[in-house]
Amino acid sequence: MDIEGKVVVVTGAGAGIGAALAEIAVERKARSIIVADIDGDNASKVAQRIGGQSYQIDVSDEDEIRQMVDSIEGEHGPIDLFCSNAGFVTSAGLEDPNDRIQKMWEVHVMAHIYAARAVIPQMIANGGGYLLNTASAAGLLTQIGSLSYSITKSAAVSLAEWISITHFHQGIRVSVLCPQAVRTDILTNSPDNKEGESPEWEDGGVASSDGIVEPQNVAEICIEAIKEERFLVLPHTQVKGYTEFKAQNPEKWLSGMRNFQNRLFLEESLPGDVMRDFQGFQ
């Protein structure tokens, strides 16, 4: 899909990847850009900067998503590209309270379902449309230190696969974004960040040596993937090798991740052969 002349909606667009997606939509001459975020002030600022329209929305509320979609379609016409991008992170394991796990499930999984329910029927009636769902490299690998982030991002990838398989023949195209570290405020805005600090985020449970990518670069990669109708969007090219290694050598991959966790949290040195396997998956 070429987004020139299209109606584009981006959730979680008050900052970070979402804001960058809205900005590049302007550069690529989208007809209408809708900036949606739970932080209405941030959404408004981005929308004013790019000449778009803002909505304050809690993506975990299906009624709010449906009302927004109905309003957009009434004012701008059918939605061509819906970028379901909102997300957050917490740091906890099995001790994480059920309500916190449930909230992450609602934002990282149910929000994608709500968006698909709201836009796909009209997209089909209009001859097709596109979904860009933000997941994470954690959805293909795992996130050390966060149970709920790992399982919900994995579910988000699975959901995107299901939608792509089920509705492809009806003109629906899907891409799923799976980055590692991106320079955003995802940790700053985490419920676990009590001090308002800006720590360095290691997404996907893999080494920070893979690099931190700027949101603008991620947005550009997403637009190219959409143009090529490519399902898996990997701003960190190493993730492709990691996932292939995991599929071919699951036991060795688990062993490498266990050792990597030990190095992170127990400051233990990895044996040379395991470290080489983990870093390059070769």
Secondary structure, 3 states (H helix, E strand, C coil): CCCCCCEEEEECCCCHHHHHHHHHHHHCCCCEEEEEECCHHHHHHHHHHHCCEEEECCCCCHHHHHHHHHHHHHHHCCCCEEEECCCCCCCECCCCCHHHHHHHHHHHHHHHHHHHHHHHHHHHHCCCEEEEEECCHHHCCCCCCEHHHHHHHHHHHHHHHHHHHHHHHHCEEEEEECCCCECCCCCCCCCCCCCCCCCCCCHHHCCHHHCCECHHHHHHHHHHHHHHCCCEECCCCHHHHHHHHHHHCHHHHHHHHHHHHHHHHHCCCCCHHHHHHHHHCC
